Amino acid sequence: MIADAQSELERAVRFLAKRDPALSDAVKRFGIPKARRRPAGFSTLAKIIVGQQISTKAADAIWNRCRSTLGTVNAQAVRAAKDADLRAAGLSASKLKTLKAIAAAAETGTCNFRGFNRKTDDEVKTHLTAIWGIGDWTADIYLMFGMGRPDVWPVGDLALRTGWQAISESASRIEAKDLAALAEHWSPHRSAAAVLLWHAVAVTRA
């Protein structure tokens, strides 16, 4: 349940702190992060798409305009909306195309959000990445924050590399493949480890 997300995250972070001295030190320096869990379904995946590669402030502004335009953010509303209205809300052409593709997949049943609960992480990723515009990173973020899957690692995420740089106090960022190998030690709670690394970035920047 989403209501338990913070407690689940804190238990996972305590597990990681016991397993890895570097993460234990990170908790002491940066504190416990806040859970980022959202309701599973079309709206959460749509919000992830809208927020890609732009600042949080810009993403929130565009998302709010999209919600105002659509009324309810679901497949039916997106399919019915005029492209010009969604572009006016701030969506790029590629993001608009992706939202339309997700909406079409949801309506035909090829993207069955409820059915995802019975599938493994890899199976969910296979279904999601078959949709135009959705790559591994987007699928991983949905698994983490939309479905609460505990052992997901978004390989190649630049902010994770920056987070590890802050935690390890290194002069340079670790390579993505090397961080992914390091993260194997954090299984079965790599999702919590990722949230902790992102939290380190946010605190450092603040």
Secondary structure as GFF3:
##gff-version 3
##sequence-region A 1 206
A	DSSP	three_ten_helix	2	4	.	.	.	ID=ss1
A	DSSP	alpha_helix	5	19	.	.	.	ID=ss2
A	DSSP	alpha_helix	21	30	.	.	.	ID=ss3
A	DSSP	alpha_helix	42	50	.	.	.	ID=ss4
A	DSSP	alpha_helix	56	70	.	.	.	ID=ss5
A	DSSP	alpha_helix	75	80	.	.	.	ID=ss6
A	DSSP	alpha_helix	83	88	.	.	.	ID=ss7
A	DSSP	alpha_helix	93	108	.	.	.	ID=ss8
A	DSSP	three_ten_helix	115	118	.	.	.	ID=ss9
A	DSSP	alpha_helix	121	129	.	.	.	ID=ss10
A	DSSP	alpha_helix	136	141	.	.	.	ID=ss11
A	DSSP	pi_helix	142	146	.	.	.	ID=ss12
A	DSSP	alpha_helix	158	168	.	.	.	ID=ss13
A	DSSP	alpha_helix	176	183	.	.	.	ID=ss14
A	DSSP	three_ten_helix	184	186	.	.	.	ID=ss15
A	DSSP	alpha_helix	190	205	.	.	.	ID=ss16
###
